[in-house]
Amino acid sequence: MTSSNQRKQLRGKGFLYWAVVLVLATCGIAPATAQSPPSPPLPTPEAQPVPAPQEGKPPAPPDTSIAGNWSGQLTQVDRQTPLQIELVIGPRGGKTTYPDSNCTGTLTRVGTSTSYVFFVETITKNQAAKSGRCLDGTITATRLGNRLALFWFGSIEANTIVASGTLSKRSKR
């Protein structure tokens, strides 16, 4: 064999060697990638965090606590006159006052959700069960800026009583 033939054979063998190495490497990688889970999708632009304003401090989060003193009117279904209500709410419960009916009650916090706080109201003065004017009930409340949206529900003698209203924050007395 001539030296040029030897070089051609060596080049051919070298090419064949690298082709086999490439095929083996590809076959070894393909099964491994086929078994790995797909990458999670990238978040949509809506799900991306919003960067804080560059100048000054970021705005404070809104006050979602309903603790405090509140007063206003409740509109009761099937009743012409609104009902005055005053609330004092703390971390676990509070106190209700109905000035027009001469009734008071206690609130026991029984639950919360992202937006709402749920109470059981027990009338302690002028109870309907003791010939008074006011019923025990439940209250659902949510904060709307400096206002408190309130829904009251109760029942007596198979009659459902529903009232709702928006109360304003008031200063402590």
C-alpha positions in Angstrom: 0.0 0.0 0.0 1.2 3.4 -0.8 1.4 6.0 1.8 -1.4 8.0 0.2 -3.6 4.9 0.4 -2.7 4.5 4.0 -3.6 8.1 4.7 -7.0 7.7 3.0 -7.7 4.5 5.0 -6.7 6.2 8.2 -8.9 9.2 7.4 -11.8 6.9 6.6 -11.3 5.0 9.8 -11.1 8.3 11.8 -14.3 9.5 10.2 -16.0 6.2 10.9 -14.7 6.3 14.5 -16.1 9.8 15.1 -19.4 8.9 13.4 -19.8 5.9 15.7 -18.9 8.0 18.8 -21.5 10.7 17.8 -24.2 8.1 17.2 -23.5 6.4 20.6 -23.5 9.7 22.4 -26.8 10.7 20.8 -28.4 7.4 21.6 -27.3 7.7 25.2 -28.7 11.2 25.6 -32.0 10.8 23.9 -33.5 8.3 26.4 -32.3 10.4 29.3 -34.1 13.5 28.0 -37.2 11.5 27.1 -37.5 10.5 30.7 -37.1 13.9 32.3 -40.3 15.9 32.9 -40.9 18.9 30.6 -39.9 22.3 31.9 -42.8 24.3 33.5 -44.3 26.9 31.2 -43.1 30.4 31.6 -45.5 32.6 33.5 -47.8 34.9 31.4 -47.1 38.6 31.6 -50.2 39.0 33.9 -48.6 36.6 36.4 -45.2 38.4 36.4 -44.5 40.4 39.6 -45.1 44.1 39.2 -41.9 46.0 39.9 -42.1 48.6 42.6 -42.1 52.2 41.6 -38.5 53.5 41.1 -39.0 56.8 42.8 -39.9 57.1 46.5 -41.4 54.3 48.6 -44.0 51.9 47.2 -47.6 52.7 48.3 -48.7 51.1 51.5 -51.1 48.2 51.2 -54.8 49.0 51.9 -56.0 48.5 55.4 -58.1 45.4 55.4 -58.6 45.1 59.1 -62.2 45.6 60.3 -61.2 46.3 63.9 -62.5 49.6 65.1 -65.7 51.5 65.8 -68.3 51.6 63.1 -71.8 53.1 62.8 -74.5 53.4 60.1 -77.8 52.0 59.0 -79.0 48.6 57.9 -81.8 48.1 55.4 -83.9 45.2 56.4 -85.9 43.3 53.8 -89.7 43.9 54.2 -89.2 46.8 56.6 -89.7 50.5 55.7 -87.5 52.1 58.3 -83.7 51.6 58.4 -82.1 50.1 61.5 -79.4 52.1 63.3 -76.4 50.0 64.3 -73.1 50.7 66.1 -70.3 48.1 66.2 -67.1 47.9 68.2 -64.9 45.2 66.7 -61.7 43.7 68.1 -59.5 40.8 67.0 -61.8 38.0 68.4 -65.2 39.6 68.4 -67.0 42.7 69.4 -70.1 44.4 70.6 -73.3 45.5 68.7 -75.7 48.3 69.7 -79.1 49.0 68.1 -79.9 52.4 69.6 -83.5 52.6 68.1 -84.4 49.2 69.5 -82.6 49.5 72.9 -80.7 46.3 72.1 -77.1 45.2 72.6 -75.2 42.1 71.7 -71.9 40.4 71.5 -70.0 39.2 68.4 -68.0 36.1 68.4 -65.6 35.8 65.4 -66.2 32.3 63.9 -64.2 32.5 60.7 -62.4 34.5 58.0 -61.7 34.2 54.3 -59.5 36.3 52.1 -62.0 39.2 52.0 -64.6 38.5 54.7 -65.0 38.1 58.4 -67.8 36.0 59.9 -69.4 36.5 63.3 -72.2 35.0 65.4 -74.2 37.7 67.2 -75.8 36.9 70.6 -78.2 39.5 71.8 -77.6 40.3 75.5 -80.1 43.1 76.1 -83.7 43.1 74.9 -83.6 39.6 73.4 -86.6 38.5 71.3 -86.4 35.1 73.1 -87.2 37.0 76.3 -90.0 39.1 74.9 -87.6 41.7 73.6 -87.2 43.2 70.1 -83.9 41.8 68.8 -82.8 38.5 67.4 -79.6 36.6 67.5 -78.0 36.3 64.1 -74.9 36.1 62.0 -72.9 38.9 60.4 -70.6 38.8 57.4 -68.4 41.9 57.0 -65.8 43.2 54.6 -63.7 46.4 54.5 -64.3 48.9 51.7 -61.7 51.6 52.3 -63.0 53.6 55.3 -66.3 51.8 55.1 -67.5 48.4 56.3 -70.0 46.4 54.2 -72.2 44.3 56.5 -74.7 41.5 55.9 -76.9 40.3 58.8 -79.0 37.1 58.7 -81.3 35.6 61.4 -84.5 33.8 61.7 -87.5 33.6 64.1 -90.5 31.3 64.0 -89.7 30.0 60.5 -89.2 33.6 59.2 -86.0 34.6 57.6 -84.8 38.1 58.4 -82.1 39.7 56.2 -80.5 43.2 56.5 -77.5 44.8 54.9 -75.8 48.2 54.9 -72.5 50.1 54.6 -71.1 51.5 57.9 -68.6 54.3 58.4 -65.7 54.3 60.8 -66.2 56.5 63.8 -64.0 57.8 66.5 -63.9 56.2 69.9 -66.2 57.7 72.5 
